[in-house]
Amino acid sequence: MSYTEFIKEAREYYQMLPYESNEVYKRYNVAIPLPGDEEPFQKTGISGLDALISSICNKTRMKFDAIISDSFTKAINGKIRIIEAKDASDSLLKNKLFRSSESKLAAYVNGNARYFILIDSPERSEEKMNILFVNAGNLSVQVIVNLGEYSRLRLSELYVSNSKSSSTVSILHEVSAAKNSQIEMNALHNENEHTSVLGLCKASAAEGARINANYFYCGGNATKAVSILDSGGHSSRIDVTEFAYGAKAQVFDLNAAVLNTAPYSSANIESGAVLDDSSGCMLKGYAKVSHGAKGADSKIAERGILLSPDAHIDALPDMAIDYSNEVKATHSASTSPIDLESLFYLTSRGLDEEKAKKIIVTAFMAKYISRMEDPNMREIAMSIMLDKLDTKAFGVISDITPKNIWLGEVRKK
Amino acid sequence: MILEIKDLHVEAEGKEIVKGLSLTVKGGEQHVLMGPNGSGKTTLAKAIMGHPLLKVTHGDILVDGESIKGMKPNERAKCGLFLEFQSPTEIEGLGFMNFLNTARGSAGNTKPFKEFMAEVKERSEKLKMKEDLIGRSLNYGFSGGEKKKVEILQMAVLKPKIAILDEPDSGLDIDAVKLVAENVNELQRETKLGLLIITHYSRILNYMQPKVIHIMQDGRIVREGGKELIDEIERSGYGLG
């Protein structure tokens, strides 16, 4: 099969079949617009991109190990390997497509991925890596992470969009965590109003391994994220945090599935959203406890705050328990406007209503952001979220002032 | 400062809870409000502070002769009123110190941050609070007793002129009741704070000097008297008539 045929097939998968058989999920579904068939990799100019990247680096004070754009890539050091799809071996392409063919979305992203980002953490290594993704057209990337035994990796990814016309960012992560390894994966999407996001993650944790995956979405007209994480090793642990801030008519479709397939494995999904105007979000957490997963512990919690009567959240926690003895499985969901009792408490201490509301929302966001252990990412995430809360502006980062924001201080404009 | 409640009627969800209650608390005075469950004590406390879901249908609340009925809770706080909540709200993600710093700014406390921190440290030591409490999210995961101490700490830093303490002793062990009472008394001596203490138990009153005990039943004050009233309640309950 030629490369072009791969792409064609992957597109057909996505367009013809829903990626899931769950009838409820089909009803609550956001379809992401896909780039046109005629131009799989829409080349865009890079004018202004250099300045944008410099500006982001300065504002975030992050040291990026790689910068990936749809127009160019730059590996700053040898930690991260970048392979352009056209240079990738057929076996890599075929293997990837074959392995992900059970997921139509994954097949789509695989088929379209222009770049493969390869990260291999050697045994017992301890590393921190930052990647900046800049979308100026249709950025499509596959990130493959292989963790050696007992290794530790913190991978923080910042996504910004600067596209001037309708575009889609599609990212597929494939993570394999070997015995007793640990990974913290942080992804912060700060897209603009022209951009749709298709984010996929497939991860597996071997014995004693720990995966802490944190996804934050703001900006972008439509976002669909699907994470499938397999807690397949004895005593392995997976924590997934998803959070969306939406305004105007933005829509988010956040899916996280965790599979407890091994004894004493634990999986925890926490999803949250703060929505304003007529924005909407679907929070779809699914946890499965398989046969043989004695002592497994699975939790799903979905929470949302609605800042406008026109905003809506569909919280759909779902569990399937095949092994009913000696397992813990809980799920909960709640969405509401800002809690009046909390508002009364804060205003009774002298805070005016507007400030009190901001503090409540900020605290809600901080709860999710604190799941990231990377202090720099926490500050950037909080800063961007606060900026959105104040301005509702999409697009690149307008300002980042790390000082004091982590404590929940409401930044004065 | 004088807080005057005049023939106050308060409704919650269309049901009248406070049914014509009058009470005056002056700076430096201690008043105690007791009464059976459901008599309207907490509703009264929240109405004084301006809870948005409570409707004052008749009567008035005055501070130094001026009506505060139309004021929002934050405006009432700026007038010098403080409510110690019976069940303080938990807000995960909001650092307690950050909240307190923001609140004291709203209350006009412009002390340098270093002095503010020193004051918080001193007060929290007097309250024998665990050191990590002030570094955590507001009331989140605190025990009942810890929440009460955090409320008293806020009062000490915000320095109101009249404070309504809604069951400051619930959830506290014997030693903590004494400790809280001592801290409240000290604050009163320092700032001439006027107090309206809502309680079900006489123990805290062993350490306080209330001027008047008010007994509230079915939304009204039905008896008033000195400390001797407490003995009567202990003997006969609220059916003392």
HADDOCK unambig.tbl for C-alpha pairs under 7 A between the chains (distance, minus, plus):
assign (segid A and resid 342 and name CA) (segid B and resid 89 and name CA) 5.79 0.50 0.50
assign (segid A and resid 344 and name CA) (segid B and resid 51 and name CA) 6.40 0.50 0.50
assign (segid A and resid 345 and name CA) (segid B and resid 89 and name CA) 6.74 0.50 0.50
assign (segid A and resid 347 and name CA) (segid B and resid 73 and name CA) 5.48 0.50 0.50
assign (segid A and resid 347 and name CA) (segid B and resid 74 and name CA) 4.67 0.50 0.50
assign (segid A and resid 348 and name CA) (segid B and resid 49 and name CA) 6.69 0.50 0.50
assign (segid A and resid 348 and name CA) (segid B and resid 73 and name CA) 4.83 0.50 0.50
assign (segid A and resid 348 and name CA) (segid B and resid 74 and name CA) 5.18 0.50 0.50
assign (segid A and resid 348 and name CA) (segid B and resid 77 and name CA) 5.82 0.50 0.50
assign (segid A and resid 349 and name CA) (segid B and resid 74 and name CA) 6.35 0.50 0.50
assign (segid A and resid 349 and name CA) (segid B and resid 77 and name CA) 6.03 0.50 0.50
assign (segid A and resid 349 and name CA) (segid B and resid 103 and name CA) 5.87 0.50 0.50
assign (segid A and resid 350 and name CA) (segid B and resid 74 and name CA) 4.00 0.50 0.50
assign (segid A and resid 350 and name CA) (segid B and resid 75 and name CA) 6.72 0.50 0.50
assign (segid A and resid 350 and name CA) (segid B and resid 77 and name CA) 5.09 0.50 0.50
assign (segid A and resid 350 and name CA) (segid B and resid 78 and name CA) 6.05 0.50 0.50
assign (segid A and resid 350 and name CA) (segid B and resid 103 and name CA) 5.94 0.50 0.50
assign (segid A and resid 350 and name CA) (segid B and resid 106 and name CA) 5.43 0.50 0.50
assign (segid A and resid 350 and name CA) (segid B and resid 107 and name CA) 5.92 0.50 0.50
assign (segid A and resid 351 and name CA) (segid B and resid 74 and name CA) 5.58 0.50 0.50
assign (segid A and resid 351 and name CA) (segid B and resid 103 and name CA) 6.10 0.50 0.50
assign (segid A and resid 351 and name CA) (segid B and resid 106 and name CA) 5.85 0.50 0.50
assign (segid A and resid 352 and name CA) (segid B and resid 74 and name CA) 5.71 0.50 0.50
assign (segid A and resid 363 and name CA) (segid B and resid 91 and name CA) 7.00 0.50 0.50
assign (segid A and resid 363 and name CA) (segid B and resid 92 and name CA) 6.30 0.50 0.50
assign (segid A and resid 363 and name CA) (segid B and resid 93 and name CA) 4.15 0.50 0.50
assign (segid A and resid 363 and name CA) (segid B and resid 94 and name CA) 4.72 0.50 0.50
assign (segid A and resid 364 and name CA) (segid B and resid 92 and name CA) 6.90 0.50 0.50
assign (segid A and resid 364 and name CA) (segid B and resid 93 and name CA) 6.04 0.50 0.50
assign (segid A and resid 366 and name CA) (segid B and resid 93 and name CA) 5.14 0.50 0.50
assign (segid A and resid 367 and name CA) (segid B and resid 92 and name CA) 6.41 0.50 0.50
assign (segid A and resid 367 and name CA) (segid B and resid 93 and name CA) 4.75 0.50 0.50
assign (segid A and resid 407 and name CA) (segid B and resid 95 and name CA) 5.89 0.50 0.50
assign (segid A and resid 407 and name CA) (segid B and resid 98 and name CA) 6.12 0.50 0.50
assign (segid A and resid 408 and name CA) (segid B and resid 94 and name CA) 5.96 0.50 0.50
assign (segid A and resid 408 and name CA) (segid B and resid 95 and name CA) 6.71 0.50 0.50
assign (segid A and resid 408 and name CA) (segid B and resid 98 and name CA) 6.87 0.50 0.50
assign (segid A and resid 409 and name CA) (segid B and resid 98 and name CA) 6.72 0.50 0.50
